[in-house]
Amino acid sequence: MHMLTPGDEESLLMDIKEGIQYALYLGKQEGRFTEDEIRLDRIRLNKLQYIVNEDRDLGLTFGWFKYGPAPEDVTTDAGIELGPRQGDEIDHLEETRLPSRDFLTTEAFAYYFLENLNGEFNEIVTTEGTKTYLEDFYKKYAPNDEYAARFTDLYIESARLQQTLDIIGNNKEWHDNSTEYYYELNRKFVPVSEELSKHESLEHTREPLEEYRKLLTSIISEADAKEELSTPQQAFINNAIRKFYNTIWDFVAQELSLRTMRGDNVGELRPDVETNAEKYRDGLWKKELRSLKERRHSVDLEPDLEDIEELDSEGNPGNDGQTLSGELIEQVSTMGSEVIKE
């Protein structure tokens, strides 16, 4: 098959993307799902691109990144609607943008998803909760990927943590059960940290994760002590959650990408990932967390007691990653409403 250039990769990704959009249109016409049921986002788009790339050995350069496999060339991800598109809205429906005829046309990609994936395609584009879907995706596809198989459990545990983070960052409703979310966060961070410790190549990312956990749970404990959250306080908490995705997990993801990247253009695309990872190794994450910590006082979510973070640093000594120890719960509870509401 034709060896892909970086420009070819961009064209091929666009063909696949438009094939997915046409498949959405045809699937809607066939009554597989309604337009209101379609929940395709960039994360799911990347998974569909990965599936066809693996199945047809297309040669696209993929690495496992924040949410599992994603194309290293992401230039086609920006500014494109992901809803259904009719055939007459697609310029290259019956041809490929690539110079070689070895590749599927946009229309052929659409029929690949509808006929080869069939029910799985329906599930991917309609399942509620992207992070919930990702758990199933990791269980099915990561063990069969020779590059990513060793990181399967890390991705699963991270997806579980992200589900809780997203609830807290989404709106103020979480505050009705804020004490439970405090404990849940502590509990779900543990297996992620444990999975990182199993890989010598990722050991250096444990400290950022632990420092972030201490900071975030300290912020959550202060929020928990409030009768209600103001809009600025929730906005600050949402920003704190984004630090996980944009800094802490991004650090891990850059390292994962370096260890899972393969395809026709690894040599050309790898240096940018190396540069990003090196910035974090040099301490960029510390600057980001320091900035977050310094802004806590502006929304009255700064701790009043110096020993809150010292207590929190004890972490969760449980072995199963599912329960907090009774001793830690008792310690936190006795600190009263300054830390956790009774």
N, C-alpha and C positions, 0 to 999 in steps of 0.2 A: 504493500500500500504506500501511497505518496507520503514522504516524510514531511511533517508539518513544520512550517516556519512560525514565528510568533504571530505574524499577521494572519496566517492560516488559522491559528487557534482562535483568534478573535472572530473570524468569519464563521468557523464551525460552531462555536458557542452560540452565535446569533442564529444560525440555522436551527440548532436544537431548541433554542428558546422560542423561536417563532413556530417550530413544530409543536411544541407544548401548547402554545396559545391556540393553534389551530385544532389540536386535539381537545382542548377545553370547549371550543365551539362545537365540534362534532359530538362530543360527549353530552353536551347540553341538549343538542338537537335530538340525540338518541334517547334522552330521558334518563341518562345515568345519574345526573345530578342537576340541580338548579343553579343558576348563577349565584344566588344567595348562599349556597352551600360551598362554593369554591373559596378556599383559604390559601391559595398558592402565595408564598412569599419567597424571598431570595434564598432562604435556607433550604426550603423544599425544592426550589428550582435547581440549586446546586446538587441536591441528592439525585434528582432525575437525570441531570447531565452526567453525574458519576455513574449511575446504573447503566446507561446506554454506552458510555465510554468503556466500561469494563466488559460489557456483554459483546460489543462489536469491535473491541480492541482498536479504538479510534486513534490513540496516540496522544490525546490531550494531556497536558502536564497538570497533574493533580497532586495536592498534598492534603493531609488531614489537618484541619485548622480549628477554629473556635467551636464549630458545630459539626465536626466530622469532615468528610471530604469536600473540597471546594477547588475549583479551577484556579491555578496560580495566576492566570491572566483574567482579571476581574473587570476589565475595561467595559465589557458589555453589560455589567450589572447596573450601571447608572442610568437613570432617566427613562426606564422602559416600563410601561405598564404590564402587569402580569395577568390580566384578564383575558377572556376568550377573544379571538379575532377571526373574522370570516376570511375565506380564501382570497377574495378580491381586495382585501386590505393588506395582503402580504405580497411584496414585490417579487420575491424569489420562491414562490410556492412550489413550482414544478422543476426547480433546478437548484443546484448547490452554488454557494458563493465561491467555492474553492476551484482552483484551476484544474484539479483532477476529477474525473467522473467516477472515481472509485468510491466516493462518499455518497451517503443517502441525500436525497433532496429534502427540503423542508417538509413537503407533504409526506414523504416516506417516513420521516421521523415521527410525524403525527400518528401514522398508522402503527408504527412500532409501539408507541406508548399505549394506544387503544387496544391493540391485538396481542402484542407480546406480553406486556405488563397487565393489561386488562384490569382485573379487580384491584391489583396493587396500585395501579395508577389512580383509580377512583379513590382509594384509601389515602394515598399520599396527598392528593389535592383537596380532600374534604375533611379529614380528621381534625377535630377540635384540639387546640393546644399543640403548638409546634414542638415544644420541649417534651411533651408526653410522647408525641410521635417519634422523636429522636431516640428515646429509650429503645423502642422496638427496632428502629433502623440499626442502631449500634449492635444490638443482639444478633440481628440477621446478617449484616454485612461486614462488620469489623472482623469477626473471627475468620472470615474467608479471604481477608486481605492480608497478604504476607507482610506488608509494611506496617499495618495498623493493628494487627491482631493482639500484640502485647499491650496495647493501650485500651482495649475494649472496656475493661472495668472502670478505668479512669473516666472515660467519656460517659459511661452510664451514671456513675456517681455524680459527676459534674452536672449532668442534665437534671438529676433529682434535686441538687442544690439550687440550680437555676429556676426551677419551678417555684420554690419558696421565695427566692430573691425577686422574681417577677411579680408575685402577689404583693409583696411589700412595696415595691417601687411603683406599682400601677396606680393606686389611689389610696385614700385614707381609710377605706373600709377595714383593712387589716388591723387597724388600731383597736377595733372592738375586741380582738383576741390577741393583743400585743404580747402579753406574757407568754402565751403558748408559742408565738412566733419567735420570741427570744430563745426559748429552749430548742425549738425546731432548727433554728439556724445553727446553734452550737452543735447540735447532733449531726446535721448534714454536712458540716465542714469536715468532720473527723474522717470519714472514709475517703474524701478527696485527698486530704493530706496523706493518709495512709497509702493510697495508690501512688502518689508522687514519690513516696519513700521507697517504693519497690523498684524504681528505675534510677540508677546512678546518674544517668544523663539528665534527669530532671530534678535531682536533689536540691540544686541551688534555687529552685522556684518555690520550695516549701516555706522559706522565711517570708517572702512577700505574701504568700497566702495566709500564713499565721498572723502576720502583722495586720493584714487587712481584716481578718476575722475578729481580732481583738478590738480594732477601731470600730468596725461596723456594729458589733454586738454591744459595745459601749454606747454608741449613738442610739441603738434600738432600746437599750435599757432606760436611757434618759427620756426617749419618746414615750416609753411605757408608763413612766411616772407622771405624764401629763394627763389631765382630764380629757383633753381633746387636742388634736393637732391643728395648727394653723396651716394655711396654704403655703406660706414660705417654708415652714418646717417640713412639710411633705415634699416640696420641691427639692429641698436640701437632701432629704433621704433618698429621693429618686436619683439625684446626682451621685450620692454615695454608692448606690447600687450600680450605676453606670461605670464607676471606677473598677468594679469587678470585671466587667466585660472589656472595657477599653484599656485597662492597665494590667490587672493581676492575671486574668485568664488570657489576655492577649499575650502576655509574656510566656505563659505555658504553651499557648497555641503556636507562637513563632518557633519555639523549640520543637514542638511536635511536627510542624511543617517541615523543618529541616531534616527530620528523621523519617518522614514518610513520603517525601516528594519524589515523583517519577514521571516520565513522559519525554517527549521529543525535545523539549527546550529547558530542561533542568539547568543546564549550564548558564543559560542567559537569565533565568528568572530567580535562581538561588541567591545571588549576591544581595538583592534587596531584602530578602528574608534574614540573611546573615546580619545585615546592617541593623535591622529592627531589633533582632535578638540582642545584639551587642549593646545597644543603648540601654536596654533593661539590665543586662549584666553589669553595666557600669553604674547603675544606681538610679535610673530614671524613675523607677517605681517608688523609691523613697521620697523623691521630690513631689510626686503626685499625692502620696498619702499625707505628707506633711502639709501640703496645701489644703487638703480636705480637713485635716485636724485643726488647722488654724482658723478655719471658717465656721467651726461649730458654734462659737460664742455668738455669732451674728444672728443665729436663730434660736438661741437659748437651749441648745442641746449639748452643752458642755458639762462634764461631770463636776459635782461639787466636792466629791471625796477623792483624795489622791490614790486610795487603795482600790478603786474600782477596777482599773486596768490590771493591777497586780493580782487581784482575785481572778479576773477573767483569764489571765495568762496561764492559770492552772489547767485550762482546757477541759476536755472531757476524757477522763481516764477509762471509760468503758471500753471493752474489747470488741463488742459487736457492732459499734458504730450506730446503734439504734436507740440507746438510752443514756441519759445523764446519770452520774452516780448520785446516790442519795445524799452523800456528804456534800457534794457541790451544790445541790439544790437547797440543802439546809443552810449552807453558808450564804448563798445569795438571798434566800428568803429572810434571814435574820437581819439583813442590812436595811430592811424597811423600805418605805416608799421613796426614799431618795434614789434607790436603784431599781427596784421592781415593785410594782403595785401588788399588795396582798390580794 
